[in-house]
Amino acid sequence: MSLWRLQCFIALAGELHFGRAAASLFITQPALSLQIKQLEISLGFELAHRARRVTLTEEGCRLLPYAEHVVAAAEVFASAAGERGRLQAA
């Protein structure tokens, strides 16, 4: 599990649209889809229903606040570490 994949999940949850979420991350829709799928595989369950409209699964809704907390904590950590402590996306 990586911070990047969590950031992808957070973006998807915010947009509820793969294309818009991908654009907000400056990546392609297939790249975002792959990151979400890899995160789901590592967790062992789906985070989003992929239909005409994207919706979060019950597990996705439950885990979203934790993902947001982890990413925010990582940003605070990087800030405290200073310029030399920048986090890498992958």
N, CA and C atoms as a LAMMPS dump frame, in Angstrom:
ITEM: TIMESTEP
0
ITEM: NUMBER OF ATOMS
270
ITEM: BOX BOUNDS ff ff ff
-5.0000000000000000e+02 5.0000000000000000e+02
-5.0000000000000000e+02 5.0000000000000000e+02
-5.0000000000000000e+02 5.0000000000000000e+02
ITEM: ATOMS id mol type element x y z
1 1 1 N 0.854 -1.178 0
2 1 2 C 0 0 0
3 1 3 C 0.896 1.236 0
4 2 1 N 0.547 2.199 -0.814
5 2 2 C 1.364 3.402 -0.922
6 2 3 C 0.523 4.654 -0.69
7 3 1 N 1.211 5.726 -0.323
8 3 2 C 0.526 7.001 -0.162
9 3 3 C -0.113 7.433 -1.474
10 4 1 N 0.578 7.17 -2.58
11 4 2 C 0.05 7.555 -3.881
12 4 3 C -1.299 6.882 -4.133
13 5 1 N -1.395 5.606 -3.849
14 5 2 C -2.668 4.898 -4.058
15 5 3 C -3.753 5.452 -3.145
16 6 1 N -3.389 5.814 -1.93
17 6 2 C -4.371 6.435 -1.035
18 6 3 C -4.811 7.789 -1.579
19 7 1 N -3.873 8.555 -2.126
20 7 2 C -4.22 9.839 -2.724
21 7 3 C -5.15 9.638 -3.923
22 8 1 N -4.921 8.6 -4.694
23 8 2 C -5.795 8.284 -5.824
24 8 3 C -7.197 7.954 -5.329
25 9 1 N -7.288 7.162 -4.281
26 9 2 C -8.583 6.808 -3.706
27 9 3 C -9.305 8.056 -3.2
28 10 1 N -8.594 8.93 -2.522
29 10 2 C -9.199 10.154 -1.994
30 10 3 C -9.719 11.021 -3.139
31 11 1 N -8.94 11.132 -4.201
32 11 2 C -9.374 11.922 -5.362
33 11 3 C -10.626 11.308 -5.984
34 12 1 N -10.647 10.001 -6.13
35 12 2 C -11.826 9.339 -6.696
36 12 3 C -13.04 9.551 -5.797
37 13 1 N -12.852 9.438 -4.514
38 13 2 C -13.964 9.636 -3.57
39 13 3 C -14.484 11.068 -3.64
40 14 1 N -13.601 12.01 -3.862
41 14 2 C -14.012 13.408 -3.943
42 14 3 C -14.766 13.738 -5.219
43 15 1 N -14.373 13.125 -6.31
44 15 2 C -14.985 13.419 -7.608
45 15 3 C -16.116 12.464 -7.977
46 16 1 N -16.006 11.218 -7.484
47 16 2 C -16.932 10.147 -7.884
48 16 3 C -17.026 10.026 -9.401
49 17 1 N -15.867 10.207 -10.029
50 17 2 C -15.765 10.127 -11.495
51 17 3 C -14.295 9.867 -11.82
52 18 1 N -14.014 8.77 -12.512
53 18 2 C -12.627 8.412 -12.794
54 18 3 C -11.92 9.462 -13.65
55 19 1 N -12.591 9.982 -14.655
56 19 2 C -11.961 10.97 -15.535
57 19 3 C -11.584 12.239 -14.811
58 20 1 N -12.52 12.787 -14.034
59 20 2 C -12.235 14.032 -13.305
60 20 3 C -11.194 13.816 -12.222
61 21 1 N -11.275 12.679 -11.523
62 21 2 C -10.284 12.388 -10.481
63 21 3 C -8.895 12.256 -11.095
64 22 1 N -8.816 11.579 -12.233
65 22 2 C -7.526 11.428 -12.919
66 22 3 C -6.978 12.796 -13.322
67 23 1 N -7.828 13.641 -13.876
68 23 2 C -7.4 14.979 -14.287
69 23 3 C -6.877 15.778 -13.094
70 24 1 N -7.534 15.635 -11.945
71 24 2 C -7.093 16.38 -10.757
72 24 3 C -5.723 15.921 -10.27
73 25 1 N -5.354 14.696 -10.626
74 25 2 C -4.054 14.143 -10.241
75 25 3 C -3.021 14.252 -11.366
76 26 1 N -3.446 14.8 -12.52
77 26 2 C -2.584 14.949 -13.686
78 26 3 C -2.09 13.601 -14.216
79 27 1 N -2.995 12.61 -14.189
80 27 2 C -2.704 11.302 -14.762
81 27 3 C -3.862 10.911 -15.669
82 28 1 N -3.706 9.83 -16.403
83 28 2 C -4.775 9.37 -17.276
84 28 3 C -5.782 8.539 -16.494
85 29 1 N -6.975 8.412 -17.053
86 29 2 C -8.016 7.606 -16.408
87 29 3 C -7.582 6.145 -16.262
88 30 1 N -6.978 5.516 -17.292
89 30 2 C -6.539 4.133 -17.096
90 30 3 C -5.488 3.986 -15.984
91 31 1 N -4.61 4.979 -15.85
92 31 2 C -3.603 4.928 -14.784
93 31 3 C -4.262 5.006 -13.413
94 32 1 N -5.261 5.865 -13.28
95 32 2 C -5.988 5.959 -12.009
96 32 3 C -6.724 4.66 -11.73
97 33 1 N -7.393 4.139 -12.726
98 33 2 C -8.129 2.888 -12.569
99 33 3 C -7.208 1.77 -12.086
100 34 1 N -6.015 1.708 -12.649
101 34 2 C -5.044 0.694 -12.243
102 34 3 C -4.627 0.879 -10.786
103 35 1 N -4.375 2.114 -10.382
104 35 2 C -3.978 2.379 -8.99
105 35 3 C -5.079 1.973 -8.012
106 36 1 N -6.32 2.293 -8.355
107 36 2 C -7.445 1.92 -7.488
108 36 3 C -7.579 0.409 -7.431
109 37 1 N -7.475 -0.253 -8.585
110 37 2 C -7.586 -1.711 -8.624
111 37 3 C -6.476 -2.354 -7.796
112 38 1 N -5.246 -1.853 -7.899
113 38 2 C -4.136 -2.403 -7.121
114 38 3 C -4.364 -2.206 -5.617
115 39 1 N -4.91 -1.065 -5.23
116 39 2 C -5.231 -0.83 -3.826
117 39 3 C -6.302 -1.812 -3.37
118 40 1 N -7.314 -2.007 -4.187
119 40 2 C -8.379 -2.952 -3.842
120 40 3 C -7.842 -4.376 -3.718
121 41 1 N -6.945 -4.751 -4.605
122 41 2 C -6.351 -6.093 -4.53
123 41 3 C -5.576 -6.249 -3.227
124 42 1 N -4.809 -5.23 -2.853
125 42 2 C -4.031 -5.32 -1.612
126 42 3 C -4.933 -5.389 -0.383
127 43 1 N -6.096 -4.766 -0.455
128 43 2 C -7.032 -4.789 0.671
129 43 3 C -7.908 -6.037 0.675
130 44 1 N -8.169 -6.568 -0.502
131 44 2 C -9.006 -7.761 -0.588
132 44 3 C -10.486 -7.474 -0.776
133 45 1 N -10.826 -6.224 -1.096
134 45 2 C -12.224 -5.866 -1.362
135 45 3 C -12.283 -4.596 -2.189
136 46 1 N -13.435 -4.366 -2.804
137 46 2 C -13.624 -3.18 -3.632
138 46 3 C -13.899 -1.949 -2.777
139 47 1 N -13.398 -0.828 -3.248
140 47 2 C -13.635 0.452 -2.583
141 47 3 C -14.708 1.262 -3.293
142 48 1 N -14.922 0.964 -4.58
143 48 2 C -15.882 1.73 -5.373
144 48 3 C -16.662 0.793 -6.28
145 49 1 N -17.936 1.127 -6.453
146 49 2 C -18.768 0.447 -7.441
147 49 3 C -18.56 1.167 -8.756
148 50 1 N -18.261 0.41 -9.784
149 50 2 C -18.05 0.998 -11.102
150 50 3 C -19.274 0.698 -11.948
151 51 1 N -20.085 1.664 -12.094
152 51 2 C -21.289 1.537 -12.913
153 51 3 C -21.426 2.84 -13.694
154 52 1 N -22.613 3.128 -14.113
155 52 2 C -22.832 4.396 -14.814
156 52 3 C -22.372 5.569 -13.958
157 53 1 N -22.634 5.474 -12.669
158 53 2 C -22.134 6.439 -11.682
159 53 3 C -21.199 5.713 -10.738
160 54 1 N -20.108 6.345 -10.373
161 54 2 C -19.196 5.766 -9.395
162 54 3 C -19.73 6.086 -8.008
163 55 1 N -19.808 5.073 -7.169
164 55 2 C -20.166 5.26 -5.765
165 55 3 C -19.185 4.464 -4.919
166 56 1 N -18.976 4.903 -3.717
167 56 2 C -18.107 4.157 -2.817
168 56 3 C -18.871 2.993 -2.222
169 57 1 N -18.168 1.899 -2.029
170 57 2 C -18.759 0.769 -1.326
171 57 3 C -18.853 1.121 0.156
172 58 1 N -19.482 0.271 0.914
173 58 2 C -19.556 0.48 2.362
174 58 3 C -18.15 0.536 2.952
175 59 1 N -17.278 -0.361 2.479
176 59 2 C -15.891 -0.369 2.962
177 59 3 C -15.162 0.901 2.544
178 60 1 N -15.409 1.367 1.319
179 60 2 C -14.793 2.603 0.852
180 60 3 C -15.197 3.788 1.719
181 61 1 N -16.482 3.863 2.031
182 61 2 C -16.971 4.947 2.903
183 61 3 C -16.342 4.867 4.29
184 62 1 N -16.214 3.656 4.798
185 62 2 C -15.663 3.462 6.138
186 62 3 C -14.181 3.817 6.188
187 63 1 N -13.434 3.497 5.122
188 63 2 C -11.987 3.705 5.126
189 63 3 C -11.542 5.089 4.657
190 64 1 N -12.408 5.819 3.975
191 64 2 C -12.024 7.133 3.45
192 64 3 C -11.458 8.066 4.518
193 65 1 N -12.09 8.226 5.673
194 65 2 C -11.51 9.138 6.678
195 65 3 C -10.116 8.702 7.134
196 66 1 N -9.881 7.407 7.181
197 66 2 C -8.56 6.913 7.582
198 66 3 C -7.524 7.218 6.505
199 67 1 N -7.897 7.05 5.249
200 67 2 C -6.992 7.375 4.145
201 67 3 C -6.641 8.861 4.187
202 68 1 N -7.644 9.7 4.401
203 68 2 C -7.406 11.143 4.487
204 68 3 C -6.476 11.472 5.654
205 69 1 N -6.661 10.795 6.765
206 69 2 C -5.824 11.025 7.946
207 69 3 C -4.381 10.62 7.669
208 70 1 N -4.18 9.474 7.048
209 70 2 C -2.829 8.999 6.749
210 70 3 C -2.114 9.966 5.809
211 71 1 N -2.785 10.398 4.751
212 71 2 C -2.165 11.307 3.795
213 71 3 C -1.866 12.651 4.458
214 72 1 N -2.785 13.155 5.255
215 72 2 C -2.551 14.424 5.949
216 72 3 C -1.378 14.297 6.923
217 73 1 N -1.301 13.185 7.631
218 73 2 C -0.199 12.971 8.576
219 73 3 C 1.131 12.888 7.833
220 74 1 N 1.139 12.255 6.674
221 74 2 C 2.364 12.162 5.878
222 74 3 C 2.804 13.544 5.408
223 75 1 N 1.85 14.393 5.048
224 75 2 C 2.183 15.757 4.626
225 75 3 C 2.753 16.56 5.784
226 76 1 N 2.207 16.402 6.98
227 76 2 C 2.732 17.089 8.163
228 76 3 C 4.139 16.584 8.466
229 77 1 N 4.326 15.277 8.358
230 77 2 C 5.641 14.687 8.585
231 77 3 C 6.665 15.261 7.605
232 78 1 N 6.307 15.318 6.336
233 78 2 C 7.22 15.847 5.321
234 78 3 C 7.528 17.311 5.585
235 79 1 N 6.522 18.066 5.99
236 79 2 C 6.725 19.477 6.298
237 79 3 C 7.677 19.637 7.479
238 80 1 N 7.492 18.812 8.492
239 80 2 C 8.36 18.881 9.668
240 80 3 C 9.785 18.476 9.334
241 81 1 N 9.936 17.586 8.363
242 81 2 C 11.275 17.138 7.955
243 81 3 C 11.98 18.193 7.124
244 82 1 N 11.234 19.124 6.559
245 82 2 C 11.82 20.183 5.762
246 82 3 C 12.015 19.773 4.316
247 83 1 N 12.662 20.611 3.563
248 83 2 C 12.852 20.419 2.124
249 83 3 C 13.503 19.082 1.8
250 84 1 N 14.433 18.645 2.605
251 84 2 C 15.132 17.386 2.322
252 84 3 C 14.249 16.181 2.591
253 85 1 N 13.12 16.373 3.257
254 85 2 C 12.247 15.258 3.602
255 85 3 C 11.027 15.122 2.728
256 86 1 N 11.064 15.687 1.506
257 86 2 C 9.907 15.597 0.624
258 86 3 C 9.539 14.15 0.374
259 87 1 N 8.236 13.887 0.383
260 87 2 C 7.738 12.538 0.117
261 87 3 C 7.705 12.284 -1.379
262 88 1 N 8.019 11.099 -1.76
263 88 2 C 7.945 10.686 -3.149
264 88 3 C 6.584 10.07 -3.409
265 89 1 N 6.044 10.285 -4.61
266 89 2 C 4.714 9.795 -4.962
267 89 3 C 4.649 8.282 -4.94
268 90 1 N 5.623 7.596 -5.427
269 90 2 C 5.572 6.132 -5.509
270 90 3 C 6.276 5.589 -4.337
